[in-house]
Amino acid sequence: MKYKKLLGSVVLMSSAILLAACSGGDNKKNEGSASSGKKETKTEQVAKFGIPQEIASVDPARATDKVSFGALNQIYEGFYRMNADNKPEPAGAKELAEVSEDGLTYTLKLREEAKWSNGEPVVAADYVYAWQRVINPETASEYAYLIENVKNAGAIMKGEKKPDELGIEAVNDHEIKITLDNAIPYMDSLLAFPTFFPLNQKAVEEFGNDFSNTSEKAIYNGPFVLAEFDGPGSDVEWKYLKNKDYWDADSVKIGEVQATVVKEASTALNLYEDGQLDDVIISGELAKQYANDDNFVGDKDGRVVYLDMNKKSKTVPFDNLNFRKALFYAVDNETIVNTVLGDGSQAVNGIVPSSLSVNPETGKDFVEESGGYKTFDEKKAKEYLEKAKKETGKDKFTFDILTDDNDSTKKLAEYLQGAFKEVLGIETTVTAVTKPIRLDRTSIEKSDYDFVVTAWGADYTDVSSFLDLFVTGNAYNRGLYSSPAYDKIIDEARTTNAVKEKERWENYLDAEKLLLEDDAAVIPVYQVVEAHLRNPKMSGYISHSAGASYEYKYLEMKE
């Protein structure tokens, strides 16, 4: 019996039934993996996690969200992995890259012992194929922009050159040369990011349109193989099984990791206290109640929750600066983190999170040097609304707030609904959907929303991971913000000043000011601190503030 059939009534069921559900009593096997036939024994270590959302994609080229990147980080591996200190270290590569003096050429040597889960060797061509697939316009990868500084990438994305002209080549089976158009200060972090993971071309082409749609429709090169996964956007229960063909299998102590989607904090707590899950996320009143519990852990995340507006909406004037500013000043971030969430998350004044990047000269955090742009000011909010009314000729406004269907974001959306009514007299509705549906509806192609609660996590340890998002045409610029002045600043940071640390830093300070103070293009709310209850027998769990946000490779369950 699958857990997803039980989730709605879990609190009313007996512990015995819950245990059967969480242990995957249907005994499906991952026939595509080398570990798939292995039966669980009494001595095999198993860890069980509550996950806040469904996986939207397990295709490295198409994944865009935290849960998907987290899954990919367990089942695939690129040149590097991020360690416990959030620093890149060799993984698929046997040593750090040799970098040319001008920073434009990277040479990497691969581990000869690295294998896919079908026993085939991981070779240089697997990386070349994967990168060309990401940049190919036919793939429609929203993260293709991360490869833009690789030689010829821009022209390939525009259809002016072919994917096989991308600046990555296999020197031989175990050596790769990467050539850049412009130096990338954070290149080492990118080489650990899921978008840059290798793929076995034969497997991808064999599975075709079904590639990665289930756990059997892919092969893996990471510490684990995916099992019992029925499909992105819908499955609420899956497993990670130790990959016996992984080159560093001796470092992997855990035999199986079970993942179960749990969206309600109260349900998560019940499952944790019943021993059905070893790690769960809680929020709101429950987070406050358990803040001093010995098993409470607050994982600080390099993720900022913000509010975005569809600036091309035909029914709501989000293209009006004064209307955006009215909403901007009507949101009280401190009330949200202290009253609505209560999980340790921190109110922000800008879009860039703290502890992400520091001034190369002074060592000061970017947040310290940027302005305090996002404040709550009821008087300003009302003044800007009156200006918007005059400019638009409208006296009343209404719109829908789109959000994910988990506890914390639903509560935030409900707060916003009340705040906009109380401060501005604006009536709103709330639509809560699964994350995959939310991502689909807010895509640039569909743009089927008014106002959305969204978030961005640092893909790498640099402010550009956030501020590059809002360039015109960026696939994740879902609010469709467009400013020639903003585009010019970012382009200068990425090209002319790529290796001029001081000037580049000033570019990004100027960009954030323009984005928030001048244009109120988005509304930053808080930096995430995930409140967990974690089994004290569990050790080796690693939380990352940038890149894929968690690591199961070193997990152990101690008796």
Helices and strands as residue ranges (DSSP letters): G 3-5, G 7-12, H 15-22, E 46-51, H 66-75, E 80-82, E 88-90, E 98-99, E 105-109, H 124-135, G 137-139, G 144-147, H 153-157, G 163-165, E 168-172, E 175-179, H 187-190, G 194-196, H 201-207, G 208-210, E 224-227, E 237-242, G 249-251, E 256-261, H 265-273, E 279-282, H 284-289, E 296-309, H 321-330, H 333-335, I 336-341, E 346-347, H 366-369, H 378-392, E 398-404, H 407-419, I 420-424, E 427-433, H 435-441, E 451-457, H 464-467, G 468-470, H 484-494, H 501-513, I 514-518, E 522-534, E 538-539, E 542-543, E 550-551, E 556-557
